[in-house]
Amino acid sequence: MNLAGAISAYIEGLGISHVFGVSGASIEHLFHAMAKRDRVKVVLAKHETSAVTMAEGYFRRTGQLGIAMVTSGTGAFHTVPALAEALSSGIPLLVVVGQIARGGEGRGAFQDSTGRSNPVNAAAIFATNAVAVEELRDARDAGVMLDRLVAAALEKRGPSVLLVPRDVLAAEHPEELKPQLPLRSGIDCDKELAAKAAAILSRAKRTLFILGKDVAYRSYREPVSDLVRRCGARVAVTADGKALWDHDDPAFVGVVGVMGHDSAHAALAEAEVVVAVGTSLPVLSQPNPALMGDKVLITVNHRASFVDERTAPNLECIALIGDGARGVELLLQDLVPQDPPPRQGTQSVTMLAPPSRPSLSPQTLTMRGVIDVLAQEYVGEVDVFVDAGNTGAAAIHYWQHRNTERLFSVALGMGGMGHSFGCAIGSTFASGRRGLVLAGDGAFYMYGMEIHTAWQYRLPIIFVIFNNNAHAMCHVREQVFLGEATGDNLFRPSAIGAGIAAMLPGILGFDVDDSSQLETSIKAVRNADGPSVISINLSADEMPPFRAFFT
């Protein structure tokens, strides 16, 4: 057995079902070994960035470590954008990067990135985008090194990178490797602070909970729901925590932040106590500091909040930093609920009203109109994967999520365009459930050829492309903030749906210009065997629901 075979056994021992990657000379031994494993399927992506976002999607659906494998040179460095997203969003991954054989290091070899013969140093580059990076120089160190990297990814909530030369992967190894990971326990929260926070909650009459993505990632929705009910509180969510609460629940007031709802801002203004769970309240999901004065902010998260006494006037902060599930458990333990608990009046979710634009005719399809139709058609049935830009803002604001067992996934760490394609594929491999991708044409041109991967494996994903023939976010920003549009962000028109249908035999592809065509295409793809594409022609001048655009 070679080391690649031993590592493949280790990966299988982690209990995961899929790994993702793009093969090449420096990683081919591991691909070959993984192909012989019965319980793990290897998925070949079209691009290394997407391979890592597939691994991320796998984690988002399963809560298990996502794994990607890539080769040396540019193949390795294509992973950097996705690693940056995983690092900023707290996604645990293991990325195995093949390197050139040790004999070629420092001798001008093709794709040498050791820093010995040229300035390119892979270890240094990855160190800025991962929680841990290690170089495996001796096959005998593989087991201990893998354990360290996997433990770091899970405990520090980010990607780990293993650099391994081709000849080390090919070296003889006496036995299969098995994970020897210690049982993980989260960092406990301060019990005295938790008791103080629980006492405040016990007296509060108007409480607002803001729930973030870590509640889902760490699987403590039920105790959070129990805490909300016992406090008689209202609930808002961050943009990336949109699926954490049923939007039809009377306690739900919407999304907070720059893409959020007026109702959430009103509930925030009325609250005397705000409890942020599973989020550090970054800028895109941050309450307006002007609304936070003279309140108590209780945060329960593995890292400190970006909102504190320095950012809001007269704000009292209690930060329970540590394992979120443990923090909620302590609050439940010490809570002395009022009898009966306070019941605040229900407040329906209210949307921003985009200003009218003279260039939009009444017959023009809009992002909001399309999203309303899709939400009604697929309510509770699909996992939703949202991309960056105008499309992302529109989906975050307008999509009504009514099944908390279904994902609503959006990358808000780095906000890379095209993230949704790989993420949807990785998640769908894990679940087998139908997925719905909402992406713009700009994102499609970057990573949309991963639709071929979905077609290759017959995955039930509906790719909806909002085709405004533009980098429309940049086009609108020019108009709003710079006074005029240059036109440089506009594209020549294209027929994406027809193009994909012509290129990939058997796939359903549609180009939609009006409501009737939209309805027809949605019905046609509902039970499609494999992926389908609906490209919807829109105006580049539509105003997306960013609060800054309307003020």
C-alpha positions as CSV (number, residue, x, y, z in Angstrom):
1,M,0.0,0.0,0.0
2,N,1.2,3.5,-0.7
3,L,0.5,6.6,1.4
4,A,-2.3,7.7,-0.9
5,G,-4.1,4.5,0.0
6,A,-3.5,5.0,3.7
7,I,-4.9,8.6,3.5
8,S,-7.9,7.4,1.5
9,A,-8.7,5.0,4.4
10,Y,-8.3,7.9,6.9
11,I,-10.8,10.0,4.9
12,E,-13.3,7.1,4.7
13,G,-12.9,6.7,8.5
14,L,-14.2,10.2,9.0
15,G,-17.6,9.0,7.9
16,I,-18.1,11.4,5.1
17,S,-19.8,10.4,1.8
18,H,-18.2,12.6,-0.8
19,V,-14.9,14.4,-1.6
20,F,-14.5,17.0,-4.3
21,G,-11.6,18.1,-6.5
22,V,-9.8,18.4,-9.7
23,S,-7.1,15.9,-10.5
24,G,-3.5,16.4,-11.8
25,A,-0.1,14.9,-11.8
26,S,0.8,15.9,-8.2
27,I,-2.5,14.6,-6.7
28,E,-3.4,11.7,-9.0
29,H,-2.2,9.0,-6.6
30,L,-4.8,10.1,-4.0
31,F,-7.6,10.4,-6.6
32,H,-6.7,6.9,-7.8
33,A,-6.8,5.5,-4.2
34,M,-10.1,7.3,-3.3
35,A,-11.8,5.8,-6.4
36,K,-11.3,2.3,-4.8
37,R,-13.1,3.2,-1.6
38,D,-16.6,1.9,-1.3
39,R,-18.2,4.4,1.1
40,V,-16.8,7.7,-0.3
41,K,-17.6,9.0,-3.8
42,V,-15.1,11.3,-5.6
43,V,-16.7,14.2,-7.4
44,L,-14.7,15.8,-10.2
45,A,-15.3,19.6,-10.5
46,K,-14.5,21.8,-13.4
47,H,-12.6,24.4,-11.4
48,E,-10.6,24.2,-8.1
49,T,-12.5,27.1,-6.6
50,S,-15.7,25.3,-7.2
51,A,-14.3,22.1,-5.8
52,V,-13.8,23.9,-2.5
53,T,-17.2,25.5,-2.5
54,M,-18.7,22.1,-3.2
55,A,-16.9,20.9,0.0
56,E,-18.4,23.9,1.7
57,G,-21.9,23.0,0.5
58,Y,-21.4,19.5,1.8
59,F,-20.6,20.9,5.3
60,R,-23.6,23.3,5.1
61,R,-25.9,20.5,4.5
62,T,-24.4,17.8,6.8
63,G,-22.4,19.5,9.4
64,Q,-19.5,17.2,8.6
65,L,-16.0,18.2,7.5
66,G,-15.8,19.1,3.8
67,I,-12.8,17.7,1.9
68,A,-11.3,18.9,-1.4
69,M,-8.2,17.6,-3.3
70,V,-6.3,19.6,-5.9
71,T,-3.0,19.5,-7.7
72,S,0.0,21.7,-7.7
73,G,0.7,25.1,-9.4
74,T,-2.2,27.3,-10.4
75,G,-4.6,24.4,-9.6
76,A,-3.6,24.8,-6.0
77,F,-3.9,28.6,-6.0
78,H,-7.3,28.5,-7.6
79,T,-8.5,27.4,-4.2
80,V,-7.6,30.7,-2.5
81,P,-10.9,32.6,-3.1
82,A,-12.9,29.7,-1.7
83,L,-10.6,29.3,1.2
84,A,-11.0,32.9,2.1
85,E,-14.7,32.6,2.1
86,A,-14.5,29.5,4.3
87,L,-12.2,31.2,6.7
88,S,-14.3,34.3,7.0
89,S,-17.6,32.3,7.3
90,G,-16.3,29.7,9.8
91,I,-16.5,26.6,7.5
92,P,-14.4,23.6,8.5
93,L,-12.7,22.1,5.5
94,L,-9.6,20.0,4.8
95,V,-7.9,20.7,1.4
96,V,-5.2,18.3,0.3
97,V,-2.8,20.0,-2.1
98,G,-0.5,17.9,-4.2
99,Q,3.0,19.3,-4.6
100,I,5.8,18.4,-7.0
101,A,8.2,15.6,-6.1
102,R,10.8,16.5,-3.5
103,G,13.7,15.8,-6.0
104,G,12.6,18.8,-8.1
105,E,12.4,21.3,-5.4
106,G,14.7,24.3,-5.8
107,R,15.8,23.1,-9.2
108,G,13.6,25.1,-11.4
109,A,11.0,22.4,-11.7
110,F,7.6,23.0,-13.2
111,Q,5.1,24.2,-10.6
112,D,7.6,24.4,-7.8
113,S,5.9,26.5,-5.1
114,T,8.3,25.7,-2.2
115,G,9.9,29.2,-2.3
116,R,13.3,27.6,-2.9
117,S,13.8,28.3,-6.6
118,N,11.4,31.2,-7.1
119,P,9.4,33.6,-4.8
120,V,6.2,31.4,-4.9
121,N,5.7,29.9,-1.5
122,A,2.5,27.8,-1.2
123,A,2.8,27.4,2.6
124,A,3.0,31.1,3.1
125,I,0.2,31.9,0.7
126,F,-2.2,29.3,2.3
127,A,-1.2,30.4,5.8
128,T,-3.1,33.6,5.3
129,N,-6.3,31.8,4.2
130,A,-6.5,28.8,6.6
131,V,-6.6,28.0,10.3
132,A,-3.7,25.5,9.9
133,V,-1.2,24.6,7.1
134,E,1.2,21.7,7.3
135,E,3.7,20.2,4.9
136,L,4.0,16.4,4.9
137,R,7.6,15.5,4.2
138,D,7.7,11.9,5.6
139,A,4.9,9.4,5.1
140,R,5.3,8.2,8.7
141,D,4.0,11.5,10.0
142,A,0.8,11.4,8.0
143,G,-1.6,10.1,10.7
144,V,-0.7,12.6,13.4
145,M,-0.6,15.4,10.9
146,L,-4.0,14.6,9.6
147,D,-5.4,14.5,13.1
148,R,-4.0,17.9,13.9
149,L,-5.4,19.5,10.7
150,V,-8.9,18.0,11.1
151,A,-9.0,18.9,14.7
152,A,-7.9,22.5,13.9
153,A,-10.6,22.8,11.2
154,L,-13.4,21.6,13.5
155,E,-12.3,23.5,16.6
156,K,-11.2,26.8,15.0
157,R,-14.0,26.7,12.4
158,G,-12.1,27.2,9.2
159,P,-10.1,25.4,6.4
160,S,-7.0,23.4,7.0
161,V,-4.5,22.7,4.2
162,L,-2.2,19.7,3.8
163,L,0.7,20.1,1.3
164,V,2.1,16.8,0.3
165,P,4.7,16.1,-2.5
166,R,3.8,13.6,-5.2
167,D,6.6,11.1,-4.2
168,V,5.4,11.1,-0.6
169,L,1.9,10.2,-1.7
170,A,3.5,7.4,-3.8
171,A,5.7,6.1,-0.9
172,E,5.1,2.8,0.7
173,H,3.0,2.8,3.8
174,P,2.6,-0.3,6.1
175,E,-1.1,0.1,7.0
176,E,-4.3,2.1,6.6
177,L,-4.6,5.2,8.6
178,K,-7.6,5.8,11.0
179,P,-8.7,9.0,12.6
180,Q,-7.6,9.4,16.2
181,L,-9.4,12.5,17.0
182,P,-10.2,13.5,20.7
183,L,-13.8,14.1,21.7
184,R,-14.4,17.8,21.1
185,S,-16.1,19.9,23.7
186,G,-16.9,23.6,23.1
187,I,-15.3,26.3,25.2
188,D,-17.6,27.0,28.1
189,C,-19.2,30.4,28.7
190,D,-18.8,32.5,31.8
191,K,-21.4,31.2,34.2
192,E,-21.7,34.4,36.2
193,L,-22.2,36.5,33.1
194,A,-24.8,34.0,31.9
195,A,-26.7,34.3,35.2
196,K,-26.6,38.1,34.9
197,A,-28.0,37.9,31.4
198,A,-30.7,35.4,32.4
199,A,-31.8,37.7,35.2
200,I,-32.2,40.6,32.7
201,L,-34.1,38.4,30.3
202,S,-36.3,37.2,33.1
203,R,-37.5,40.9,33.8
204,A,-37.6,42.1,30.1
205,K,-40.9,43.0,28.6
206,R,-39.7,43.6,25.0
207,T,-37.0,41.3,23.8
208,L,-35.7,40.7,20.2
209,F,-33.6,37.7,19.3
210,I,-31.3,38.0,16.3
211,L,-30.2,34.5,15.1
212,G,-27.1,33.9,12.9
213,K,-25.8,31.0,10.9
214,D,-23.8,29.4,13.7
215,V,-27.0,28.2,15.3
216,A,-27.5,26.0,12.3
217,Y,-23.8,25.0,11.8
218,R,-23.6,23.9,15.5
219,S,-27.1,22.4,15.6
220,Y,-28.7,24.0,18.6
221,R,-31.9,25.3,17.0
222,E,-34.2,23.5,19.4
223,P,-32.9,25.1,22.7
224,V,-32.8,28.5,21.0
225,S,-36.4,28.1,20.0
226,D,-37.3,27.1,23.5
227,L,-35.5,30.2,24.9
228,V,-37.3,32.5,22.5
229,R,-40.7,31.0,23.4
230,R,-40.0,31.2,27.2
231,C,-39.0,34.9,26.8
232,G,-42.1,35.7,24.7
233,A,-39.7,37.4,22.3
234,R,-39.7,38.5,18.7
235,V,-37.2,37.0,16.2
236,A,-35.1,38.5,13.5
237,V,-32.4,36.7,11.5
238,T,-29.2,37.7,9.8
239,A,-29.0,37.5,6.1
240,D,-27.0,34.2,6.2
241,G,-29.3,32.9,9.0
242,K,-32.5,33.3,6.9
243,A,-33.6,29.7,7.2
244,L,-33.4,29.6,11.0
245,W,-37.0,30.6,11.6
246,D,-40.3,30.0,9.8
247,H,-41.2,33.3,8.1
248,D,-44.9,32.6,8.7
249,D,-44.4,32.5,12.5
250,P,-46.1,35.4,14.2
251,A,-42.9,36.1,16.2
252,F,-40.8,36.6,13.0
253,V,-40.0,40.2,12.1
254,G,-37.6,39.7,9.2
255,V,-33.9,40.1,8.3
256,V,-31.7,42.7,10.0
257,G,-29.0,44.7,8.2
258,V,-28.4,46.6,5.0
259,M,-30.6,44.1,3.0
260,G,-33.1,43.8,5.8
261,H,-36.7,44.6,6.4
262,D,-38.4,47.7,7.8
263,S,-40.2,45.5,10.3
264,A,-37.0,44.2,11.7
265,H,-35.7,47.7,12.2
266,A,-39.0,48.7,13.9
267,A,-38.8,45.7,16.2
268,L,-35.2,46.6,17.0
269,A,-36.2,50.2,17.9
270,E,-38.9,48.9,20.3
271,A,-36.8,46.3,22.1
272,E,-35.3,46.9,25.4
273,V,-33.1,43.8,25.3
274,V,-31.5,42.4,22.1
275,V,-30.1,38.8,22.2
276,A,-27.7,38.0,19.3
277,V,-27.1,34.2,19.1
278,G,-24.7,32.5,16.6
279,T,-23.5,35.8,15.0
280,S,-20.9,38.4,15.6
281,L,-23.1,40.9,13.8
282,P,-20.8,41.9,10.9
283,V,-21.6,45.0,8.9
284,L,-24.0,43.4,6.4
285,S,-26.2,42.0,9.2
286,Q,-25.5,44.8,11.7
287,P,-28.3,46.7,13.4
288,N,-28.2,50.4,12.9
289,P,-26.1,51.7,15.8
290,A,-28.5,54.6,16.2
291,L,-31.3,52.1,17.2
292,M,-29.1,50.4,19.8
293,G,-28.9,53.2,22.4
294,D,-30.1,52.6,25.9
295,K,-30.5,48.9,25.4
296,V,-28.9,45.7,26.7
297,L,-27.2,43.6,24.1
298,I,-26.6,40.0,25.1
299,T,-24.4,38.1,22.6
300,V,-23.9,34.3,22.5
301,N,-21.3,33.3,20.1
302,H,-17.8,31.7,19.7
303,R,-16.3,35.1,19.1
304,A,-16.9,38.7,20.1
305,S,-19.5,40.9,18.5
306,F,-18.6,43.8,16.2
307,V,-21.3,45.7,18.0
308,D,-20.4,46.9,21.5
309,E,-20.3,49.9,23.8
310,R,-17.9,51.7,21.4
311,T,-20.3,51.5,18.5
312,A,-23.6,52.4,20.1
313,P,-24.5,55.1,22.6
314,N,-25.4,54.0,26.2
315,L,-25.4,50.3,25.1
316,E,-24.9,47.7,27.9
317,C,-23.2,44.6,26.6
318,I,-23.0,41.1,28.0
319,A,-20.9,38.8,25.9
320,L,-21.1,35.1,26.4
321,I,-18.1,34.0,24.4
322,G,-17.7,30.3,23.9
323,D,-19.7,27.4,22.6
324,G,-23.1,28.8,21.5
325,A,-25.1,25.8,22.5
326,R,-23.6,25.9,26.0
327,G,-24.4,29.6,26.3
328,V,-28.0,29.0,25.4
329,E,-28.1,26.1,27.8
330,L,-26.9,28.3,30.7
331,L,-29.5,31.0,29.9
332,L,-32.3,28.4,29.9
333,Q,-30.9,27.0,33.2
334,D,-31.0,30.4,35.0
335,L,-34.0,31.9,33.3
336,V,-36.9,32.7,35.6
337,P,-39.7,33.3,33.1
338,Q,-42.6,35.6,33.9
339,D,-46.0,33.8,34.3
340,P,-47.4,34.3,31.8
341,P,-44.5,35.2,29.6
342,P,-44.8,38.6,27.8
343,R,-46.5,38.4,24.4
344,Q,-45.6,41.1,22.0
345,G,-48.0,42.0,19.3
346,T,-47.4,40.3,16.0
347,Q,-45.7,42.3,13.3
348,S,-45.8,41.3,9.7
349,V,-42.6,41.5,7.6
350,T,-42.5,44.7,5.6
351,M,-40.3,45.1,2.6
352,L,-38.5,48.1,1.2
353,A,-40.3,49.8,-1.6
354,P,-37.8,50.3,-4.4
355,P,-38.0,53.7,-6.1
356,S,-39.6,53.6,-9.5
357,R,-37.2,53.9,-12.5
358,P,-38.5,55.4,-15.7
359,S,-36.6,52.9,-17.8
360,L,-38.7,50.0,-16.4
361,S,-41.9,49.3,-18.3
362,P,-44.9,47.7,-16.5
363,Q,-44.3,44.6,-18.6
364,T,-40.7,44.2,-17.5
365,L,-40.1,41.2,-15.2
366,T,-38.5,42.2,-12.0
367,M,-36.3,40.3,-9.5
368,R,-38.9,40.7,-6.8
369,G,-41.7,39.4,-9.0
370,V,-39.7,36.4,-10.1
371,I,-38.6,35.5,-6.6
372,D,-42.2,35.8,-5.4
373,V,-43.3,33.3,-8.1
374,L,-40.5,30.9,-7.3
375,A,-41.1,31.1,-3.6
376,Q,-44.8,30.3,-4.1
377,E,-44.0,27.4,-6.5
378,Y,-41.3,25.8,-4.4
379,V,-42.3,26.8,-0.9
380,G,-40.8,24.4,1.6
381,E,-39.5,22.0,-1.2
382,V,-36.0,23.2,-2.1
383,D,-32.7,24.1,-0.6
384,V,-31.9,27.7,-1.9
385,F,-28.4,28.8,-2.9
386,V,-28.0,32.5,-3.4
387,D,-25.2,34.3,-5.2
388,A,-23.7,37.8,-4.8
389,G,-24.7,41.2,-6.2
390,N,-28.2,42.4,-7.0
391,T,-29.5,38.8,-7.2
392,G,-28.3,38.1,-3.7
393,A,-29.8,41.2,-2.2
394,A,-33.1,40.6,-3.9
395,A,-33.3,36.9,-2.7
396,I,-32.2,37.8,0.9
397,H,-34.9,40.5,1.0
398,Y,-37.8,39.0,-0.9
399,W,-37.6,35.2,-0.5
400,Q,-40.1,33.9,2.0
401,H,-38.6,30.8,3.7
402,R,-41.1,28.5,5.4
403,N,-39.3,25.2,6.0
404,T,-36.4,25.4,8.5
405,E,-35.3,21.9,7.4
406,R,-34.4,23.4,4.0
407,L,-31.2,25.5,3.5
408,F,-31.0,29.1,2.5
409,S,-27.3,29.5,1.7
410,V,-25.5,32.7,0.9
411,A,-21.7,33.5,1.1
412,L,-21.3,36.8,3.0
413,G,-17.8,36.5,4.1
414,M,-16.0,37.4,0.9
415,G,-19.2,37.4,-1.3
416,G,-17.5,35.8,-4.2
417,M,-19.5,35.7,-7.4
418,G,-20.3,32.2,-8.6
419,H,-20.1,30.6,-5.1
420,S,-23.7,29.3,-5.4
421,F,-23.0,26.9,-8.2
422,G,-20.4,24.7,-6.4
423,C,-22.1,25.1,-3.0
424,A,-25.4,23.8,-4.4
425,I,-23.7,20.8,-6.0
426,G,-21.9,19.8,-2.8
427,S,-25.0,20.1,-0.7
428,T,-27.2,18.2,-3.2
429,F,-24.7,15.3,-3.3
430,A,-25.1,15.1,0.4
431,S,-28.9,15.3,0.6
432,G,-30.2,14.2,-2.8
433,R,-32.8,16.9,-2.4
434,R,-33.8,19.3,-5.1
435,G,-31.8,22.5,-5.0
436,L,-32.6,26.0,-6.4
437,V,-29.7,28.3,-7.4
438,L,-30.4,32.0,-7.8
439,A,-27.5,33.7,-9.6
440,G,-26.8,36.5,-11.9
441,D,-25.4,36.3,-15.4
442,G,-22.1,37.8,-14.2
443,A,-21.8,34.9,-11.7
444,F,-22.7,32.4,-14.4
445,Y,-19.9,33.6,-16.6
446,M,-17.4,33.1,-13.8
447,Y,-18.3,29.6,-12.5
448,G,-21.5,28.6,-14.3
449,M,-19.9,25.8,-16.2
450,E,-20.2,23.8,-13.0
451,I,-23.7,23.2,-14.4
452,H,-21.9,20.6,-16.5
453,T,-20.9,18.9,-13.2
454,A,-24.5,18.8,-12.1
455,W,-25.4,17.4,-15.6
456,Q,-22.6,14.9,-15.4
457,Y,-24.0,13.5,-12.1
458,R,-27.7,14.1,-12.9
459,L,-28.2,16.3,-9.8
460,P,-31.7,17.7,-9.3
461,I,-30.8,21.4,-9.3
462,I,-32.8,24.2,-10.9
463,F,-30.4,27.0,-11.9
464,V,-32.2,30.3,-12.2
465,I,-30.1,32.9,-13.9
466,F,-31.2,36.5,-13.5
467,N,-29.9,37.7,-16.9
468,N,-29.7,41.5,-17.1
469,N,-26.7,41.4,-19.4
470,A,-24.6,43.4,-17.0
471,H,-22.6,43.5,-13.8
472,A,-25.7,45.2,-12.7
473,M,-24.6,46.0,-9.1
474,C,-21.7,48.0,-10.5
475,H,-24.0,49.6,-13.1
476,V,-26.6,50.7,-10.5
477,R,-23.9,51.9,-8.1
478,E,-22.5,54.2,-10.8
479,Q,-25.9,55.8,-11.2
480,V,-26.6,56.1,-7.5
481,F,-23.2,57.1,-6.1
482,L,-21.3,58.6,-9.1
483,G,-24.2,60.3,-10.9
484,E,-24.1,58.5,-14.2
485,A,-23.5,55.1,-15.7
486,T,-20.5,54.7,-18.1
487,G,-21.9,51.6,-19.8
488,D,-18.7,49.7,-19.2
489,N,-20.6,47.2,-17.0
490,L,-23.1,46.3,-19.6
491,F,-22.8,43.1,-21.7
492,R,-23.8,42.1,-25.2
493,P,-27.2,40.2,-24.8
494,S,-27.0,36.4,-24.7
495,A,-29.4,33.5,-24.6
496,I,-28.0,31.5,-21.6
497,G,-30.9,29.0,-21.4
498,A,-30.8,28.1,-25.0
499,G,-27.0,28.0,-25.0
500,I,-26.8,25.5,-22.2
501,A,-29.6,23.3,-23.7
502,A,-27.7,23.2,-27.0
503,M,-24.4,22.4,-25.3
504,L,-25.6,19.7,-22.8
505,P,-27.8,17.2,-24.6
506,G,-31.0,16.4,-22.7
507,I,-30.8,19.3,-20.2
508,L,-33.9,21.6,-20.0
509,G,-33.0,25.2,-20.8
510,F,-35.3,28.2,-21.1
511,D,-34.9,31.9,-21.9
512,V,-37.8,33.8,-20.3
513,D,-39.1,37.3,-21.3
514,D,-42.5,37.5,-19.6
515,S,-44.7,36.0,-16.9
516,S,-46.3,33.4,-19.2
517,Q,-43.0,32.0,-20.2
518,L,-41.8,32.0,-16.6
519,E,-44.9,30.0,-15.5
520,T,-44.3,27.5,-18.4
521,S,-40.7,27.0,-17.7
522,I,-41.2,26.5,-14.0
523,K,-43.8,23.8,-14.7
524,A,-41.5,22.1,-17.2
525,V,-38.6,21.8,-14.8
526,R,-40.5,20.9,-11.7
527,N,-39.8,17.1,-11.9
528,A,-36.9,17.2,-14.3
529,D,-34.5,14.2,-14.1
530,G,-31.3,16.1,-13.4
531,P,-30.5,19.8,-13.6
532,S,-32.3,22.5,-15.6
533,V,-31.7,26.1,-16.4
534,I,-34.1,29.0,-16.5
535,S,-32.5,32.3,-17.7
536,I,-34.7,35.3,-17.0
537,N,-34.2,38.4,-19.0
538,L,-34.4,41.5,-16.8
539,S,-33.4,45.2,-16.9
540,A,-30.0,46.2,-15.6
541,D,-31.6,49.3,-14.2
542,E,-33.7,47.6,-11.5
543,M,-32.8,48.9,-8.0
544,P,-31.8,46.1,-5.7
545,P,-33.0,46.3,-2.0
546,F,-30.0,47.7,-0.4
547,R,-31.0,50.4,2.2
548,A,-28.1,52.6,1.2
549,F,-29.5,52.9,-2.4
550,F,-32.8,54.3,-1.1
551,T,-31.5,57.0,1.2
